[in-house]
Amino acid sequence: MLLILITFAVGGSLTGYVGKKIMSFTGIDAAGIYIPVYIIVVTLIWPVMVIVVSVFTGQFVFFKEYLKKMGRRMGGRKNR
Protein backbone atom coordinates (compact mmCIF):
# COMPACT_ATOMS: atom_id res chain seq x y z
CA MET A 1 0.00 0.00 0.00
CA LEU A 2 2.83 2.39 0.86
CA LEU A 3 4.50 1.83 -2.52
CA ILE A 4 1.23 2.61 -4.30
CA LEU A 5 0.86 5.88 -2.40
CA ILE A 6 4.48 6.78 -3.11
CA THR A 7 3.92 6.06 -6.80
CA PHE A 8 0.87 8.34 -6.88
CA ALA A 9 2.76 11.12 -5.07
CA VAL A 10 5.93 10.96 -7.15
CA GLY A 11 3.98 10.49 -10.40
CA GLY A 12 1.79 13.50 -9.63
CA SER A 13 4.73 15.70 -8.69
CA LEU A 14 6.64 14.64 -11.78
CA THR A 15 3.57 15.39 -13.89
CA GLY A 16 3.39 18.94 -12.55
CA TYR A 17 7.10 19.49 -13.15
CA VAL A 18 7.05 18.12 -16.71
CA GLY A 19 3.79 19.97 -17.44
CA LYS A 20 5.37 23.30 -16.48
CA LYS A 21 8.42 22.53 -18.62
CA ILE A 22 6.20 21.74 -21.60
CA MET A 23 4.16 24.90 -21.06
CA SER A 24 7.32 27.00 -21.00
CA PHE A 25 7.98 25.87 -24.59
CA THR A 26 4.52 26.98 -25.77
CA GLY A 27 5.06 30.64 -24.97
CA ILE A 28 1.50 31.05 -23.71
CA ASP A 29 1.30 33.87 -21.16
CA ALA A 30 -2.39 34.74 -20.92
CA ALA A 31 -3.96 33.05 -17.89
CA GLY A 32 -7.23 32.55 -19.75
CA ILE A 33 -5.47 30.29 -22.24
CA TYR A 34 -2.60 28.97 -20.10
CA ILE A 35 -4.76 27.35 -17.41
CA PRO A 36 -7.03 25.27 -19.72
CA VAL A 37 -4.07 24.18 -21.86
CA TYR A 38 -2.06 23.27 -18.74
CA ILE A 39 -4.96 21.17 -17.41
CA ILE A 40 -5.17 19.31 -20.73
CA VAL A 41 -1.39 18.76 -20.84
CA VAL A 42 -1.30 17.46 -17.26
CA THR A 43 -4.28 15.19 -17.91
CA LEU A 44 -2.50 13.63 -20.87
CA ILE A 45 0.90 13.31 -19.15
CA TRP A 46 -0.28 11.87 -15.80
CA PRO A 47 -0.90 8.26 -16.90
CA VAL A 48 2.50 8.11 -18.58
CA MET A 49 4.29 9.45 -15.50
CA VAL A 50 2.50 7.06 -13.16
CA ILE A 51 3.41 4.09 -15.36
CA VAL A 52 7.05 5.21 -15.53
CA VAL A 53 7.29 5.66 -11.75
CA SER A 54 5.46 2.36 -11.13
CA VAL A 55 8.20 0.48 -12.95
CA PHE A 56 10.75 1.74 -10.43
CA THR A 57 8.53 1.04 -7.39
CA GLY A 58 7.59 -2.45 -8.58
CA GLN A 59 3.90 -1.60 -8.94
CA PHE A 60 3.63 -1.74 -12.73
CA VAL A 61 1.01 -4.51 -12.82
CA PHE A 62 -1.24 -2.69 -10.34
CA PHE A 63 -1.09 0.61 -12.23
CA LYS A 64 -1.51 -1.02 -15.63
CA GLU A 65 -4.77 -2.56 -14.42
CA TYR A 66 -5.76 0.67 -12.63
CA LEU A 67 -5.35 2.74 -15.80
CA LYS A 68 -7.22 0.15 -17.87
CA LYS A 69 -10.10 0.33 -15.40
CA MET A 70 -10.07 4.14 -15.52
CA GLY A 71 -10.09 4.06 -19.31
CA ARG A 72 -13.07 1.73 -19.37
CA ARG A 73 -14.97 3.98 -16.95
CA MET A 74 -14.20 7.08 -18.96
CA GLY A 75 -15.16 5.30 -22.17
CA GLY A 76 -18.51 4.28 -20.73
CA ARG A 77 -17.89 0.54 -20.85
CA LYS A 78 -18.67 -1.79 -17.99
CA ASN A 79 -15.82 -3.31 -15.95
CA ARG A 80 -14.92 -6.79 -17.08
MODELLER restraints for C-alpha pairs under 7 A, 6 or more apart:
rsr = mdl.restraints
at = mdl.atoms
rsr.add(forms.Gaussian(group=physical.xy_distance, feature=features.Distance(at['CA:3:A'], at['CA:57:A']), mean=6.37, stdev=0.5))
rsr.add(forms.Gaussian(group=physical.xy_distance, feature=features.Distance(at['CA:4:A'], at['CA:59:A']), mean=6.81, stdev=0.5))
rsr.add(forms.Gaussian(group=physical.xy_distance, feature=features.Distance(at['CA:7:A'], at['CA:50:A']), mean=6.59, stdev=0.5))
rsr.add(forms.Gaussian(group=physical.xy_distance, feature=features.Distance(at['CA:7:A'], at['CA:53:A']), mean=6.00, stdev=0.5))
rsr.add(forms.Gaussian(group=physical.xy_distance, feature=features.Distance(at['CA:7:A'], at['CA:54:A']), mean=5.90, stdev=0.5))
rsr.add(forms.Gaussian(group=physical.xy_distance, feature=features.Distance(at['CA:7:A'], at['CA:57:A']), mean=6.84, stdev=0.5))
rsr.add(forms.Gaussian(group=physical.xy_distance, feature=features.Distance(at['CA:8:A'], at['CA:50:A']), mean=6.61, stdev=0.5))
rsr.add(forms.Gaussian(group=physical.xy_distance, feature=features.Distance(at['CA:11:A'], at['CA:49:A']), mean=5.22, stdev=0.5))
rsr.add(forms.Gaussian(group=physical.xy_distance, feature=features.Distance(at['CA:11:A'], at['CA:50:A']), mean=4.64, stdev=0.5))
rsr.add(forms.Gaussian(group=physical.xy_distance, feature=features.Distance(at['CA:11:A'], at['CA:53:A']), mean=6.01, stdev=0.5))
rsr.add(forms.Gaussian(group=physical.xy_distance, feature=features.Distance(at['CA:12:A'], at['CA:46:A']), mean=6.71, stdev=0.5))
rsr.add(forms.Gaussian(group=physical.xy_distance, feature=features.Distance(at['CA:14:A'], at['CA:49:A']), mean=6.81, stdev=0.5))
rsr.add(forms.Gaussian(group=physical.xy_distance, feature=features.Distance(at['CA:15:A'], at['CA:42:A']), mean=6.27, stdev=0.5))
rsr.add(forms.Gaussian(group=physical.xy_distance, feature=features.Distance(at['CA:15:A'], at['CA:45:A']), mean=6.25, stdev=0.5))
rsr.add(forms.Gaussian(group=physical.xy_distance, feature=features.Distance(at['CA:15:A'], at['CA:46:A']), mean=5.55, stdev=0.5))
rsr.add(forms.Gaussian(group=physical.xy_distance, feature=features.Distance(at['CA:15:A'], at['CA:49:A']), mean=6.19, stdev=0.5))
rsr.add(forms.Gaussian(group=physical.xy_distance, feature=features.Distance(at['CA:16:A'], at['CA:42:A']), mean=6.82, stdev=0.5))
rsr.add(forms.Gaussian(group=physical.xy_distance, feature=features.Distance(at['CA:19:A'], at['CA:38:A']), mean=6.84, stdev=0.5))
rsr.add(forms.Gaussian(group=physical.xy_distance, feature=features.Distance(at['CA:19:A'], at['CA:41:A']), mean=6.31, stdev=0.5))
rsr.add(forms.Gaussian(group=physical.xy_distance, feature=features.Distance(at['CA:19:A'], at['CA:42:A']), mean=5.68, stdev=0.5))
rsr.add(forms.Gaussian(group=physical.xy_distance, feature=features.Distance(at['CA:23:A'], at['CA:38:A']), mean=6.84, stdev=0.5))
rsr.add(forms.Gaussian(group=physical.xy_distance, feature=features.Distance(at['CA:28:A'], at['CA:34:A']), mean=5.84, stdev=0.5))
rsr.add(forms.Gaussian(group=physical.xy_distance, feature=features.Distance(at['CA:51:A'], at['CA:60:A']), mean=6.40, stdev=0.5))
rsr.add(forms.Gaussian(group=physical.xy_distance, feature=features.Distance(at['CA:51:A'], at['CA:63:A']), mean=6.49, stdev=0.5))
rsr.add(forms.Gaussian(group=physical.xy_distance, feature=features.Distance(at['CA:54:A'], at['CA:60:A']), mean=4.77, stdev=0.5))
rsr.add(forms.Gaussian(group=physical.xy_distance, feature=features.Distance(at['CA:54:A'], at['CA:63:A']), mean=6.87, stdev=0.5))
rsr.add(forms.Gaussian(group=physical.xy_distance, feature=features.Distance(at['CA:69:A'], at['CA:79:A']), mean=6.81, stdev=0.5))
rsr.add(forms.Gaussian(group=physical.xy_distance, feature=features.Distance(at['CA:72:A'], at['CA:78:A']), mean=6.75, stdev=0.5))
rsr.add(forms.Gaussian(group=physical.xy_distance, feature=features.Distance(at['CA:72:A'], at['CA:79:A']), mean=6.68, stdev=0.5))
